[in-house]
Amino acid sequence: MSVEIISKQAHSKGKVYTITVRGETVKILFLFHAIERVKKWKIKEEIVAETLLLPEEVVTGHRGRYIAHRRYGSHLIRAVYEYEEGLPILLTVYCPHRERYFEGGGVYEDKIFKGS
């Protein structure tokens, strides 16, 4: 795995995850709703972090939000996020079949981790 969660800190809206990726540290707020979706879909937190920080593509969603995509088998992790005062905030995550949303990769409307 390319990313490692090194700590989680309580926040009024969820948990702030401190993650290392390629020798750098990044903080991302996972909202309570997103944490529940991770559990519902039985996705490892590291997979969600990898999708956010090392996506295959990032597209723009509703209300100026971003959607990071990363393929895993026949499915796609879709991680919907936005920023608040510069902090990336994971709003929700789900795991549909990849042919429904994957656009082919290489499109980056945004990048949380600029080192990728």
C-alpha positions as CSV (number, residue, x, y, z in Angstrom):
1,M,0.0,0.0,0.0
2,S,1.3,3.4,-1.0
3,V,-0.3,5.2,2.0
4,E,-0.2,4.7,5.7
5,I,-2.6,6.2,8.3
6,I,-0.5,7.2,11.2
7,S,-3.1,8.8,13.5
8,K,-6.7,9.7,13.9
9,Q,-7.8,12.7,16.0
10,A,-11.4,13.4,17.1
11,H,-13.1,16.4,15.5
12,S,-16.6,17.8,16.0
13,K,-17.5,16.7,12.5
14,G,-15.7,13.3,12.4
15,K,-12.0,12.4,12.6
16,V,-8.9,14.0,11.2
17,Y,-6.7,11.4,9.6
18,T,-3.0,12.0,9.4
19,I,-1.6,10.0,6.5
20,T,1.8,9.5,5.0
21,V,2.2,9.2,1.3
22,R,5.6,9.1,-0.5
23,G,7.4,10.5,2.5
24,E,5.0,13.5,3.0
25,T,2.2,13.9,5.6
26,V,-1.3,14.9,4.7
27,K,-4.4,15.6,6.9
28,I,-7.9,14.8,5.8
29,L,-11.1,15.2,7.7
30,F,-13.4,12.2,7.3
31,L,-16.9,13.3,8.2
32,F,-19.0,10.9,10.4
33,H,-21.2,10.1,7.4
34,A,-18.1,9.1,5.4
35,I,-16.8,6.9,8.2
36,E,-20.2,5.2,8.3
37,R,-20.1,4.6,4.5
38,V,-16.6,3.1,4.8
39,K,-18.0,0.6,7.3
40,K,-21.2,0.0,5.2
41,W,-19.2,-0.7,2.0
42,K,-16.5,-2.7,4.0
43,I,-13.7,-0.6,2.5
44,K,-10.4,-0.4,4.3
45,E,-9.6,3.1,5.4
46,E,-6.2,2.8,3.7
47,I,-7.9,2.1,0.4
48,V,-10.0,5.3,0.8
49,A,-6.9,7.3,1.7
50,E,-5.1,5.9,-1.4
51,T,-8.0,6.8,-3.6
52,L,-8.0,10.4,-2.3
53,L,-4.2,10.9,-2.4
54,L,-3.3,8.7,-5.4
55,P,-6.4,8.7,-7.6
56,E,-6.5,7.5,-11.2
57,E,-8.7,10.5,-12.0
58,V,-10.5,13.3,-10.3
59,V,-13.7,14.7,-11.8
60,T,-15.9,17.7,-10.7
61,G,-19.2,16.8,-9.1
62,H,-22.2,18.8,-7.9
63,R,-21.7,22.1,-6.0
64,G,-18.0,22.3,-6.9
65,R,-17.1,19.1,-5.1
66,Y,-14.5,16.7,-6.4
67,I,-14.8,13.0,-6.9
68,A,-11.6,10.9,-6.8
69,H,-11.7,7.6,-8.6
70,R,-9.5,4.5,-8.2
71,R,-10.2,1.1,-9.7
72,Y,-10.1,-2.1,-7.6
73,G,-11.1,-5.2,-9.6
74,S,-14.4,-4.7,-11.3
75,H,-15.3,-1.9,-8.9
76,L,-14.4,1.7,-8.4
77,I,-13.9,3.6,-5.2
78,R,-15.6,7.0,-5.5
79,A,-14.5,9.4,-2.8
80,V,-16.4,12.7,-2.8
81,Y,-14.6,15.6,-1.1
82,E,-14.3,19.4,-0.8
83,Y,-12.2,21.8,1.0
84,E,-12.8,23.9,4.1
85,E,-10.2,26.5,4.9
86,G,-7.6,24.5,2.9
87,L,-8.4,21.2,4.7
88,P,-9.7,18.3,2.5
89,I,-12.9,16.9,3.8
90,L,-14.2,13.5,2.8
91,L,-18.0,13.8,2.5
92,T,-18.9,10.3,1.3
93,V,-17.5,7.2,-0.3
94,Y,-19.0,4.3,-2.2
95,C,-18.0,1.4,-4.5
96,P,-20.0,1.1,-7.7
97,H,-19.1,-1.0,-10.8
98,R,-16.3,0.8,-12.5
99,E,-17.9,0.9,-16.0
100,R,-20.6,3.2,-14.6
101,Y,-18.4,6.1,-13.7
102,F,-14.7,5.6,-14.7
103,E,-13.8,7.9,-17.5
104,G,-10.6,6.3,-18.5
105,G,-8.1,7.9,-16.1
106,G,-5.6,10.7,-16.4
107,V,-8.1,13.6,-15.8
108,Y,-7.3,15.6,-12.7
109,E,-9.7,18.4,-11.9
110,D,-8.0,18.6,-8.5
111,K,-5.3,16.9,-6.5
112,I,-5.1,16.8,-2.7
113,F,-1.6,15.3,-2.8
114,K,0.4,17.4,-5.3
115,G,3.4,15.1,-5.2
116,S,1.7,12.4,-7.3
